[in-house]
């Protein structure tokens, strides 16, 4: 499978999901294009074609973020609250979960997916700091070997 993932502005995508009223095929296509490392399998494509947005969102989490698990999905006061976690077995007060909310269930799940993806995107930094290689104009190599 070809790698499709490049660093995109996932904050902008989260804002778009927050402002959306419902999931559309175009919105789902944009989410896949901007967040997925590989082309989605036919199972996810079938879910998208049939309009099964909730199942498609959960399948994307399982495919692209296998270390993240659904911790909580609750409907409260007109909004869906979705929490994803890496450590479900930990007590909630110890866990660093991602929590989102939206009036539409699939959009709450997709927002949690995008935020979790944003937290796992490599920063492009190495573990070793870069050293600038600028030479001063007074730099002159000197041979200091003593063969005598």
Secondary structure, 3 states (H helix, E strand, C coil): CCECCCCCCHHHHHHHHHHCCCCCHHHHHHHHHHHCCECCCHHHHHHHHHCCHHHHHHHHHHHHCCCCEEEEEEEECCEEEEEEECCCCCCCCCCCCEEEEECCHHHHHHHHHHHHHHHHCCCCCCCCCCCCCCCCCCCCCCCCCCCC
